[in-house]
Amino acid sequence: MENISLILSDLDGTLFHDNKSISDYSKTMIARAQKKGVKFGVCTARARVNAIKFLDGLNPDFYITNGGGLVTLNSDSNGKYEKLYTCEFSIQEIRTLIDAAFKTCGPDINISVDNESGVYCNTKEELSDRFWIYNDFSDFNQTGMKFCMETLDIEKVRKVASTVGIESIDYLPFSDIPWYKLSKKNATKEKAIEVLCNFLKIQPSRIAAFGDDFNDIGMLKLCGKGIAMKNAISEVREIADEVCGSNEEDGVAKWIENNIL
C-alpha cells in the first residue's frame, strides 16, 4: 500500500503476545517497513515508562502513551526524548478524583494514577506485570494523565468524574479487567494522532492502525486503515476496515509483510 506512511499499533492484545513478549518475526517485519520509509509508532494505554520496558529490540519512531496523554519522539542514545504533546489532570483534579473515588466506592477501592514519571496503584496484589509503584494516595501530590478505578458501576464512575466536570472527561472500561479509565477529553489516542499528523504533515488516511479494545475504536475509525485483531472485542471488529490474525499469531507483522513489504 503505497499511501501508508505510518503504522500505529496498540500493545496489549495487539503487538504483544499474551505473555507480553514481541516475537522476533514482528520486530523484523516492523524494522523492514521502517527501512522502506514507513514510520512506526506504538499507541498504548500504558504509561511510557512502563511500555518501553517491553520493547527491547524494537525501535519505534513515535510513542503515543498514557492513553493519548503523552506523545513523544524516540529517545536518543542518552535516553532523552522530545515531547510533542501532553494532556493531564492537574494536581488538584487528581486529588479531587482520588477523594471522590474513596467517598463513592469505599476505602478499599483499588485505584491507579499514571503520569510521565510512573504508574502508582494502591493494590497490594502480586501481579505478573508489576511495573507500578505502591501508593496509598493519602498524600498523593502529582499530576496524572490517566486515573483508573476498579469498578464496572457506570453510575459510580460518572459520580466520580462529575467532581472535576464530567463534560471534560473521557471515560471507558477495559475489556479484560473490571476497571474504568478516566482521562481528559483531549488525552485520547485520536487527539494524539491528530497531533502526530500535524507534526508529520500527513492526513490520517495515510495511517494503518491496529487495536483490540474499547480505547482503540476511535483510533481505528480515524485512520485510513483501521485493522482489528482477530482476538479483538466484537465492538472493535465491527467498526474495523478489516481483521488480521490474532496477537498470538503475529497478526500485525503478517499484515505488514503482506501489505507493506
Secondary structure, 3 states (H helix, E strand, C coil): CCCCCEEEECHHHHHCCCCCCCCHHHHHHHHHHHHCCCEEEEECCCCHHHHHHHCCCCCCCEEEEHHHCEEEECCCCCCCCCEEEECCECHHHHHHHHHHHHHHHCCCCCEEEECCCCEEECCCCCCCCCCCEECCCCCCCCCECEEEECCCCHHHHHHHHCCCCHHHEEEEECCCCCCEEEEECCCCHHHHHHHHHHHHCCCHHHEEEEECCHHHHHHHHHCCEEEEECCCCHHHHHHCCEEECCHHHCHHHHHHHHHCC
